[in-house]
């Protein structure tokens, strides 16, 4: 009988240990899940920050490119105006000839 009582005590202790182990595993799984969620959120925040930085760089680069195109266009217009001012008669004749050619091309269609 002593052996049966000892076996029952061992089984009860084993059940208690398994219950404790089960609780510990559940706590560990919750902690791992929480850490994974926190890491994912940190990664998402980092990606958002990097995307915002890249978007700002793209805006700055496009603004610089637009300013360069505007300067280049103004310089070209200035050069054309200068040429027209230096050669007004030639400019009018060239414009007249170009208009005549374009008119003839459009009449064909």
Secondary structure, DSSP 8 states (H G I E B T S, - for coil): -HHHHHHHHHHHHHHHHHHHHHHHHHHHHHHHHHHHHHHHHHHHHHHHHHHHHHHHHHHHHHHHHHHHHHHHHHHHHHHHHHHHHH-HHHHHHHHHHHHHHHHHHHHH-
